[in-house]
Amino acid sequence: MLFSSLTVLAQNTPDKHILEVLDAQVRAWNQGDILAFMSGYLDSDSTRFVSAKGVTAGYQRVLARYLSAYPTKEKMGELSFGDLNVRLLSSELAIVIGQWNLKRRDTDGGNTSGYFTLIFQKTVNGWKIIHDHTS
């Protein structure tokens, strides 16, 4: 898996903790655990998720969106990330651009992929996603 090799390469860089969050999200997703996947997001009313369907405001609404769109492990499929580019904007903010891929059976929605831009904020609980624009 491409993502795992990126994690190894980033072990001694300042952005390793951000890559660890993304790696944990992939593991949680592939185990069918949306709640664990969502631990990568800041639990705040200011958290945003943007897609072709519009803007979802607030952690609880983002969680509800995921639970509604992916009600079963089969619908979730197998997630992978690739082409990750982490850019630190300051000691407390970073932007990540990457590609996502979902492998699923045709009966569960079929394979799909796209790109994302994430804004991470360093918090007392580690790096968290505060803005997710996924297409």
N, C-alpha and C positions, 0 to 999 in steps of 0.2 A: 504494500500500500504506500503510495507516494507520501501521504501525510506523515506517516511514522518516520520516514527518512528525513523529512524536514524537521521534525522534533529533535532528532538526534543531532542534526547539524546546528541547531539553535541553542544547545544546552549551555553554552558559555556567552550568550548574547543578552543584552538587556531585555529583549522581547520574549525570552523563554517562558515567562509566566503567562503571557497572552497565548502563546502556542499551546501551553499546557491546558488552558481553559478550553480552547478549541478541540484539543485531543479528547478531553473529558466529555465534551458535548457529543462528539462522534461516538464514543464508547456508550454513553447513556442512550443515545438515539438507537443505536444498533441493538441494544438490550430491550428496546421498547419502553424506555423510562423517560417520558416527557418531563416529569417533575425534576429529575436529575439534569436533563438537558437544559431546562430553564434556569438552573442554578448559575449558569453563565451570564445571565441577564441581571441587571440591577433591579431589585424589587422596589420599584418606585412608580409613582404616577407620571413621572417625567420620561420614563422609558418609552421609546417609539419603535414601531415596526412599519416599514413602508414597502408596499408591493404594488403590482398592477391593479390590485383590488382596492387600494386606498391606504390610508394611514390608520394604524391601530395605536391608540394612546393608552399607556399604563401597563404595568407588568401583568396585572390580573386579566386584562383584556387580551394581551398577547398570549398568555397561557391559555385562555379560553379559545382563542383562535386556533392554536396548535391542537388542542384537544378535540375541537370540532372537525378540523381538516384531516386529522390522523387518529381516528378512533380505535384503531387496532395496530398491533405490531406489524401485521401484513401490509396495511396501508402505509405504514411508516417506511417499510423497506429497509435497504442497507444504504447508509449515508457515507459519503467520503468527501473530503475537501482537497482541493489542489490549487496550484498556482498562487500560493499565499504570499502576500507582500505586506509586511508589518512596517509601519512608519511611525516612530515616536514623534508626537507633536510637542510634547513637554514631558516633564517628569510624571504627570498625572493623566495625560491624554494620549491616545494612539488611534491610528486608523489602520484597518486591515481590509485589503481587497483580495478576493479569492473566488474560486469556482466551487460550486457544490454539485454533487451528483447523487441521485437516488436510483438504486436498482430495485425494481419491483416486478412482480408478475403482472401480465397484462390485465388480469381480472382485478388487480388491486391498484390500477392506475397507470401501470407501465413505467418504463424508465423515463426519467426527466432530469434536467440539469439547468443550471443558470449561474449567475454571478451575484456576489454580494459585496457590499461595503459596510463595514462595522466600525462604529466609534466606541472605543473602550475608555473607561475611566478607572483610575486607580482609587480604590476605596479601602476602608479599614478591613474589609473582608476579601481583599485582593482585587484583581482586575475584573471588571464587569462590563458587559455590553450595555450601552445606554441608548444606542441608535443602530438599527438594523435596516438597511435598504437592500432587499433581495428581489431579483428578477429572474 
